[in-house]
Amino acid sequence: MDIKNGSVTDILSKANVRILFGALDAIDGPKIIVWDPTLIKQFNLVTTTEQLKQHKVVSMLQLDLSPRVPQVEHNHIVYILSTSNSSAINKLIACLKHARSVNDSRQHHALVVPEASFMIRDTLKQDREASSVLKTLESLPLRLFPLYSDFLTLLMDNLPSKLLLDNDWTELQKCASAVRQLELLVDCLPNLRCKGKWAAQVVEIVKKMRTQEEVESVTGHNDFQISDIILIDRWIDPLTPVLIQLTYAGLVDEIFDMGATGNIMTSKIKNASDSADAASEIPLHDPLFKLIRDLHIKDVGKQIGETLVTLRDERVRLKENPPSDSLAESKVFVRRLLDMQGSEKHADTHTLIAEHLMSFIRDDLRYSTFPKLAIDIVQGEYGDRVIPQIENLILEAYNPLIVLRFISLQCMVAGGFKNATISAYERLFIQSYGGYYMSLWIKLQITGLLWERNGKIKCDYAPFDFQTACHRMSCFVDEEHSAYGTTAYPYNGYIPLIVRHIETGIRNNWRDWTTILSDDRSTMSHGTYSVIFIIGGVTQAELACLRKTHFSNKLLVVSSAIITGNKLINSIQNS
């Protein structure tokens, strides 16, 4: 993780560790952990195997493999499960029944992340055979996971689809609980500012939580304060995620799919013949990644080249100035040498990744045309008529998620399709991809990513009027104002609407935002943060934009997940 000692992410990481180890230490004696597979990568952001061993964890298994937990030297079996994985509860019940059938004398415990809901408790209670074996069932309230030094994720990839398709408003309760977790880390309550109906509901829940919880539970850190928590809905701007990202981190996520830990699979950039473990990951949290992650892909090569020149000069200096017989000088020399070798390894890794990215967007005959197609659509070049290039992609049965991104993009820019256009796209799409995708087509209409003007299907969220919002917020800027260091740089002269709303709020003192002012008066210091909380996901390129906004204090971005257009549509498909 990209974490600095003493930073907000360091404070939160320590808080997460205390919660986890407190729950484990409450179960006295050697223990084995049986993991819900969906949680393994999340907990890589929290702790390590060595740290778990220090808390008497003698072995770890996956819940999926078998209901039989092997006999090893331990007294307890601890199942760590996710609230959002409904199948995990059924597997837990199978494990508990198996333990009962073989007269397993060990004690069985379940920890549910982040909360053991009433439904989970009731499901277990109704199965008397399983509940008779389970000694304890507790919540493990881990909600915020530090991914970078300025970004926290809730790892809730499916939030928009759960809200818009399933009407599962408990997702907003989880967001509110995450806000409260942040508030409980500081001495003074921050101001709450919100835009969008999801954000407004989260703020209302937080207000109720503030009055219900005891003041004694607050454990503030004097060196960390929050002046404002700024909450905004993803669905105020559903358009930006379906654009093709062109920053280094954005393209890595688009093409290689960063996982929950922000890493990519080794197999995606190395040949199958390579000796590297196919299941291994390449971590993307090194200093060079932090330097180039927000650069446009065309500028990455130059920065890596400059880094390699610096490393080469450093190697020459080390060679020309070997250490004396002094032990202290030798230690410094070895440390510099090791740091340089690590930096060279990182440079080699990012050179390889950048070459793959450039090869993909330059040599792939289709993908190389996508950035221009997306910009042409956003600038209204095609109106609401059928676009020949999209038509060809459908006829070739190109990746349906990419095709649907372009169709949705055109629809949102045009303010909805006329009947002839949406019917033509629908007919071609079903002919090429089959009736299986008919349900996804309908879901996109329900979520408001695709619609017919005056059509019968209505989205629960207010229709997205891109043209009006784009004109009012001045989302397009000229080349002079889209240079590196500006919020227009990551998207080549286009500033995402969410970013524009926040920039406008900074300029006019949040005049157009609903604001709940805190009664507490905290003093501004070097450790004071403004927090932006995007409910529904944020892209890597949007993060690059937000890092260039001008707050008077430090910025921390929080979101339900890091998303791309493919991830967003895929989550809608799987809902």
Secondary structure, 3 states (H helix, E strand, C coil): CCCCCCCHHHHHHHHHHHHHHHHHHCCCCCEEEEECHHHHHHHHCCCCHHHHHCCCEEEEEECCCCCCCCCCCCCEEEEEEECCCHHHHHHHHHHHHHHHHCCCCCEEEEEEECCCCHHHHHHHHHCHHHHCCEEEEEECCCCCEEEECCEEECCCCCHHHHHHCCCCCHHHHHHHHHHHHHHCCCCCCCEEEEECHHHHHHHHHHHHHHHHCCHHHCCCECCEEEEEEEEEEHHHCCCHHHCCCCEHHHHHHHHHCCCCCCCEEHHHCCCCCCCCCCCCEECCCCHHHHHHCCCEHHHHHHHHHHHHHHHHHHHHHHHHCCCCCCHHHHHHHHHHHHHHHHHHHHHHHHHHHHHHHHHHHHHCCCHHHHHHHHHHHHCCCCCCCCCHHHHHHHHCCCCHHHHHHHHHHHHHHHCCECHHHHHHHHHHHHHHHCHHHHHHHHHHHHHCCCCECCCCCCCCCCCCCHHHHHHHHCCECCHHHCCCCCCCCCCCCECCHHHHHHHHHHHCCCCCCEEECCCCCCCCCCCEEEEEEEECCECHHHHHHHCCCCCCCEEEEEECCECCHHHHHHHHHHC
